[in-house]
Every structure is written in structure tokens, then in C-alpha cells.
Amino acid sequence: MNEDEPAGEPGAGERPDAPHRSGLSDHTQQRIGNQLRSLYDSLVQQPIPDRFRDLIARLDDEAPNSEDFGGA
């Protein structure tokens, strides 16, 4: 590595198209993926808090018309 190459970038002798391994086994990556999907699914099924709904409603009420942006 020289001054012109940022740390972590492939050097002159390395192939830039070589796959980068994370160091985790396929099984471990699959377990993490399944756990993240499960967490996301449970999060998506929760109701939207009232304060978020109120905020969205206020933002919708204050939304500018398309005419404000030079629209037809």
C-alpha cells in the first residue's frame, strides 16, 4: 500500500473483483439473516404510535400544492 491508496482498498497485487469474505460461515450468516427477518416481521406488525399518525396528518395538511413548485 502507498500514500495514494486508501486503507482497505485492494493493492496492485490484489484482484479488485475477488469476493470479499466476512469471516462468518454460511451457517452463521443464515442464522443472523433469519433472526433479523424475524425481528423485522415482528416490528412491522406493531401498530403505528398515535404521535406518528398525528405528525403525518399535520404534515399532510401542510403539504404544498403542486402549483407552489411551478406545476400545472
C-alpha positions as a Markdown table, in Angstrom:
| # | Residue | x | y | z |
|---|---|---|---|---|
| 1 | Met | 0.0 | 0.0 | 0.0 |
| 2 | Asn | 1.2 | 3.5 | -0.7 |
| 3 | Glu | 0.1 | 7.0 | 0.1 |
| 4 | Asp | -2.3 | 7.2 | -2.8 |
| 5 | Glu | -4.3 | 4.0 | -1.8 |
| 6 | Pro | -6.8 | 4.3 | 1.0 |
| 7 | Ala | -6.6 | 1.7 | 3.7 |
| 8 | Gly | -8.7 | -1.3 | 3.0 |
| 9 | Glu | -8.6 | -0.9 | -0.8 |
| 10 | Pro | -7.0 | -3.6 | -3.0 |
| 11 | Gly | -3.4 | -3.0 | -3.7 |
| 12 | Ala | -1.6 | -3.5 | -7.0 |
| 13 | Gly | -1.2 | -7.3 | -6.5 |
| 14 | Glu | -4.8 | -7.9 | -5.4 |
| 15 | Arg | -7.8 | -8.5 | -7.6 |
| 16 | Pro | -10.5 | -5.9 | -7.1 |
| 17 | Asp | -13.1 | -8.3 | -8.3 |
| 18 | Ala | -12.2 | -11.1 | -5.8 |
| 19 | Pro | -15.1 | -11.9 | -3.4 |
| 20 | His | -14.7 | -10.3 | 0.0 |
| 21 | Arg | -15.4 | -12.8 | 2.8 |
| 22 | Ser | -16.8 | -11.5 | 6.0 |
| 23 | Gly | -15.2 | -14.3 | 8.1 |
| 24 | Leu | -18.6 | -15.7 | 9.1 |
| 25 | Ser | -19.6 | -19.2 | 8.0 |
| 26 | Asp | -22.6 | -19.6 | 5.7 |
| 27 | His | -24.5 | -21.2 | 8.6 |
| 28 | Thr | -23.8 | -18.2 | 10.9 |
| 29 | Gln | -24.8 | -15.7 | 8.2 |
| 30 | Gln | -28.0 | -17.7 | 7.6 |
| 31 | Arg | -28.8 | -17.7 | 11.3 |
| 32 | Ile | -28.3 | -13.9 | 11.6 |
| 33 | Gly | -30.4 | -13.3 | 8.5 |
| 34 | Asn | -33.2 | -15.4 | 9.9 |
| 35 | Gln | -33.1 | -13.6 | 13.2 |
| 36 | Leu | -33.1 | -10.2 | 11.5 |
| 37 | Arg | -36.1 | -11.2 | 9.4 |
| 38 | Ser | -38.0 | -12.4 | 12.4 |
| 39 | Leu | -37.2 | -9.1 | 14.3 |
| 40 | Tyr | -38.3 | -7.0 | 11.3 |
| 41 | Asp | -41.5 | -9.0 | 10.8 |
| 42 | Ser | -42.5 | -8.5 | 14.5 |
| 43 | Leu | -41.7 | -4.8 | 14.2 |
| 44 | Val | -43.8 | -4.3 | 11.0 |
| 45 | Gln | -46.8 | -5.9 | 12.7 |
| 46 | Gln | -46.8 | -3.4 | 15.6 |
| 47 | Pro | -49.3 | -0.5 | 15.3 |
| 48 | Ile | -48.1 | 3.0 | 14.4 |
| 49 | Pro | -47.9 | 5.1 | 17.6 |
| 50 | Asp | -50.5 | 7.9 | 17.8 |
| 51 | Arg | -47.9 | 10.6 | 17.9 |
| 52 | Phe | -46.5 | 9.4 | 14.5 |
| 53 | Arg | -50.0 | 9.3 | 13.0 |
| 54 | Asp | -50.7 | 12.8 | 14.3 |
| 55 | Leu | -47.4 | 14.1 | 12.9 |
| 56 | Ile | -48.1 | 12.5 | 9.5 |
| 57 | Ala | -51.6 | 14.1 | 9.4 |
| 58 | Arg | -50.1 | 17.5 | 10.3 |
| 59 | Leu | -47.5 | 17.2 | 7.5 |
| 60 | Asp | -50.3 | 16.1 | 5.0 |
| 61 | Asp | -52.3 | 19.2 | 6.0 |
| 62 | Glu | -49.3 | 21.5 | 5.4 |
| 63 | Ala | -48.2 | 19.8 | 2.2 |
| 64 | Pro | -47.6 | 22.5 | -0.5 |
| 65 | Asn | -49.7 | 22.4 | -3.7 |
| 66 | Ser | -48.1 | 21.4 | -6.9 |
| 67 | Glu | -48.7 | 25.0 | -8.1 |
| 68 | Asp | -46.1 | 26.1 | -5.5 |
| 69 | Phe | -43.5 | 24.3 | -7.4 |
| 70 | Gly | -44.4 | 25.6 | -10.8 |
| 71 | Gly | -46.6 | 22.6 | -11.7 |
| 72 | Ala | -49.7 | 22.8 | -13.9 |
